[in-house]
Amino acid sequence: MITCGGPCYFYETAISIFDQFIDLVLPVLLSSYVTLALLIRVLRQKYHMQQRQMWRKNRRLVIQLLYITILYNLLWLPMVICSSIMLFSTVPQPILIDLSINILPYGIYVVILLCPFVSLVSLPELWPRSVRGILPFRRTINSVRPQIQIPMVHIHITSRTVVIAQQKNH
């Protein structure tokens, strides 16, 4: 527990704003932007190349990337918000000071510890079949089957003639 209230340069407004931006805001924004740019690039490439197999291989990577980015942002945004409120507020708020000094900095370590578990969630081979239906990325197996056209046989009762009609393809 820090008893003096934090680093001394926090009392200088220009330096603390610069430190806040470089150490907290920039990494969160940069991570979100790069993830979004990579997702857009993968989707554009999928659209231009029209390759379903390549998309199936990349889908797991995209899901893992999105899960890790969401986890990262969920644990870092409270610290960014609390620090920004403390920095730009004129009235000291002891709850935010306590949160930003004693509790929220441990979110860094939680992200690192939870990343392997988030990656395991997106691997359906490791989950039993009963759990697979619950998770949102359920895999469906599509197969191509030939359509056999069965001729329709119409028998006219009055004239007793057999007419074979071809089915129209839709």
N, C-alpha and C positions, 0 to 999 in steps of 0.2 A: 504494500500500500504506500502510495506516495503521499507524504505529509505536507509538503510545501506547496502543492497545487499545480505541479507540472514544471516543465522546463522554463527557465527564465526568459527565453526569447518569446514565449507566448504573451508576455506583457507588452511587447512592441508590436503594434498592429500590422505594419507592413510586412515584417518578417514572419509573423504568425500566419497571415493570409497566404504568403508565398509557400510556406511549409505545408499548410493545409491543402493547398491546391496540388503541389508536387507529390506529397506523400499519400494523400487520401483520394482526392477527387480525380486526378489524372489517371491513376491505375484502374479505377472502376470504370470510368468513361472509355478509356482506351481498350480495355478488355471487352466491354459490351460492343463497341464499334467494330473491333476486329472480328469478333464472333459473328456479328450481323453481316459484315462484308464477306466473310468466308461462306456463310450460309447462302447468301445471294449468289456468289460465284458458283457454288455447287449446283444450285437450282438452275442457273442459266446454262451451265455446261450440260446438265441433264436434258434441258429443253433443246439445246442446239444439236447435241449428238444423238438424241433419240435412242439411247442404249439403256434398256431396262436392267440388264445384268449389272452394269456399272452402278446404277442407282441403288440396287439391292446391296451391293458391297459397301457403298458409302453411307447408306441410311443409318447403320449402326454407329458409325463415326459421328455423324451429324447429331444423332440422339445423345450420344455421350457428351459431345461438346456443348449441346444446349443444357443438359442436366448440370454439368460442372459450372457453366456460366451462371445459371440460375442460382445454384448453391452459393457461388462466390458473391453474387450481387445481394442475395438475401442476408448474408452474414456481414457484408461490408457496408451496405447502405445505411443501416442504423448508426454505425460509427460516423459515417460521413455526415449524416443529418444532425446528429447530436453535436458533433464538433463544429459544424457550420452555425448552428443556433447559438452555441456558446461564444463563438468568435464574433458574430454580428449582433448579439444581444447586448443591451446596455445594462441590464439587470442580471447579476449573477444568479444562476439557478443551481442549487446544490444537488438536486436529483440528477441533472445532466452531467454535472462534474463528477459525481460518484459513478454514474454509468460509464462515462467515457474514460475514466482512469482505472476503475477497478474491475469492470465486467466486460465491456465491449472489445478491448484489445485481445482477449482470448479467442475471439472469432477467427482470427488469423489461423490459429492452431486447429480449430474445429474444421475449417475448410480443408486443411491438409489431411486431417484424419479421416474425413468423410469421403474424400475423392475416390479411394478404391472401392468403397461400398456403392457409390453412385455409378461407377463403371460396371460393377457386378450386376446392378439392377438391369442394365440394358443388354445383358447377355442371356437370351432365353434358353440356351442350351443348359444352363446351370439350374434352372428352376424346374420343379416338378410340374407335371402336366396339369394338376389341379389348380396351381397358382397362375399358370399362363393365361387363363381366361380372364383373370381379374386385372392384370396389368394392361396399360393402354396400348402397348405395341404388339398386340397379338398378331402372329403371322398366319396368313391364309395362303394355302397352296393352290395356285391356279394351274390348271392343266388344259391342254388343247386336245379335244377329242374330235374325230371325224364324224360328220353328220351323215348318217345313212338315210337316203331317201327311200321311204317305203311307199310303193305305189298304192294309190287308193283304188279300190275295185268297187265299181257301182254296178249293181244288177237291177235292170229294169224289170219289174215284176210282170207287167203286161206283155212286153215283147220278148222277155227272157233273153235279152242280149247283155253281154258283159262289156263294160267300158272301163278301160284303165286310164285314170287321170293322173297327170303329173302334178306334184305339189309345187307351188311357187315359193321361191326362196325370198325371205324377208330381209 
